[in-house]
Amino acid sequence: MLVGITFLLIFQLFGEVIAYYLHGLVPGPVIGMALIFGALTASKRTPIGKLMQPTVSTSHALLANFGALFVPAGVGIIQHLDLLAERGLTLFVTISVSTVATLIVTVWCYLAIKRLIGGTSHG
């Protein structure tokens, strides 16, 4: 697990460095995640792929305990209930609009990619 966490942190560091030079255009963790995805995909059958295999099991363990990462957010909400009561409607509208916008953009991207690859369906 230590090797897996080390790889995850190294790739996040690379992502942060790239994000720094891109002036924050894309967040570092997103870049790091794309880099590690590319490395794992490209190196399935190489010695590097075997070296990076602990990253997969570490990722599964982290995702299995993902709920614990929301505890600090829940505590923050409870600590700021007065702010939530004061600006709750604004937050609700903002979150609702951004969620709908995200869904629309996601569907649009899906349809655009589906058209680019020929519209074949595997399912």
C-alpha positions as CSV (number, residue, x, y, z in Angstrom):
1,M,0.0,0.0,0.0
2,L,2.9,2.3,0.7
3,V,4.2,1.9,-2.9
4,G,0.7,2.6,-4.2
5,I,0.3,5.8,-2.2
6,T,3.8,6.9,-3.2
7,F,2.9,6.5,-6.9
8,L,-0.4,8.4,-6.4
9,L,1.4,11.3,-4.7
10,I,4.2,11.4,-7.3
11,F,1.7,11.7,-10.1
12,Q,-0.2,14.3,-8.2
13,L,3.0,16.2,-7.7
14,F,3.7,16.0,-11.5
15,G,0.1,17.2,-12.1
16,E,0.7,20.2,-9.7
17,V,3.9,21.1,-11.5
18,I,2.2,21.0,-14.9
19,A,-0.8,23.0,-13.5
20,Y,1.6,25.6,-12.2
21,Y,3.1,26.1,-15.6
22,L,-0.4,26.2,-17.2
23,H,-1.3,29.0,-14.7
24,G,-4.1,27.0,-13.1
25,L,-6.0,26.3,-16.3
26,V,-6.6,22.7,-15.1
27,P,-6.3,21.6,-11.5
28,G,-3.1,19.6,-10.6
29,P,-4.9,16.6,-9.2
30,V,-6.9,16.3,-12.4
31,I,-3.7,16.4,-14.5
32,G,-2.1,13.9,-12.1
33,M,-5.1,11.5,-12.4
34,A,-4.9,11.7,-16.2
35,L,-1.2,11.0,-16.1
36,I,-1.6,8.0,-13.9
37,F,-4.4,6.7,-16.0
38,G,-2.2,7.1,-19.1
39,A,0.7,5.4,-17.4
40,L,-1.4,2.5,-16.2
41,T,-3.1,2.0,-19.6
42,A,0.1,2.3,-21.6
43,S,2.1,0.0,-19.3
44,K,-0.2,-2.9,-18.8
45,R,2.2,-5.4,-20.4
46,T,5.5,-3.8,-19.4
47,P,7.7,-4.1,-16.3
48,I,6.6,-0.6,-15.3
49,G,3.0,-1.8,-15.3
50,K,3.9,-4.6,-12.9
51,L,5.6,-2.1,-10.7
52,M,2.6,0.2,-10.7
53,Q,0.1,-2.6,-9.8
54,P,0.0,-1.7,-6.1
55,T,-1.5,1.7,-7.2
56,V,-4.6,-0.2,-8.3
57,S,-5.2,-2.0,-5.0
58,T,-4.4,1.2,-3.1
59,S,-6.9,3.1,-5.1
60,H,-9.6,0.5,-4.4
61,A,-8.9,0.7,-0.7
62,L,-9.1,4.5,-0.8
63,L,-12.3,4.4,-2.7
64,A,-13.8,1.9,-0.3
65,N,-13.2,4.3,2.6
66,F,-14.2,7.4,0.6
67,G,-17.1,8.2,2.9
68,A,-14.8,9.1,5.7
69,L,-13.4,12.0,3.6
70,F,-16.8,13.7,3.8
71,V,-16.8,13.9,7.6
72,P,-14.8,17.2,7.7
73,A,-17.3,18.7,5.2
74,G,-20.2,17.6,7.4
75,V,-18.6,19.1,10.5
76,G,-18.0,22.4,8.6
77,I,-21.7,22.6,7.6
78,I,-22.8,22.0,11.2
79,Q,-20.4,24.7,12.5
80,H,-21.8,27.2,10.0
81,L,-25.5,26.5,10.2
82,D,-26.1,30.3,10.7
83,L,-24.5,31.0,7.4
84,L,-26.5,28.2,5.8
85,A,-29.7,29.7,7.2
86,E,-28.7,33.2,6.0
87,R,-27.6,32.2,2.4
88,G,-29.2,28.8,2.0
89,L,-31.5,29.8,-0.9
90,T,-28.6,31.4,-2.8
91,L,-26.5,28.2,-2.3
92,F,-29.4,26.0,-3.3
93,V,-29.9,27.9,-6.6
94,T,-26.2,28.0,-7.3
95,I,-25.8,24.3,-6.7
96,S,-28.9,23.4,-8.7
97,V,-27.9,25.6,-11.7
98,S,-24.4,24.3,-11.8
99,T,-25.5,20.7,-11.5
100,V,-27.9,21.1,-14.4
101,A,-25.2,22.9,-16.4
102,T,-22.8,20.1,-15.7
103,L,-25.3,17.5,-16.8
104,I,-26.0,19.3,-20.0
105,V,-22.2,19.7,-20.8
106,T,-21.6,16.0,-20.0
107,V,-24.4,14.9,-22.3
108,W,-23.2,17.2,-25.0
109,C,-19.6,15.9,-24.7
110,Y,-20.9,12.3,-24.8
111,L,-22.9,12.9,-28.0
112,A,-20.0,14.8,-29.6
113,I,-17.6,11.9,-28.8
114,K,-20.1,9.3,-30.0
115,R,-20.4,11.1,-33.3
116,L,-16.6,11.3,-33.6
117,I,-16.1,7.6,-33.1
118,G,-18.9,6.7,-35.5
119,G,-21.8,6.2,-33.1
120,T,-21.2,2.5,-32.4
121,S,-22.8,1.1,-29.3
122,H,-21.4,-1.8,-27.2
123,G,-24.3,-2.7,-25.0
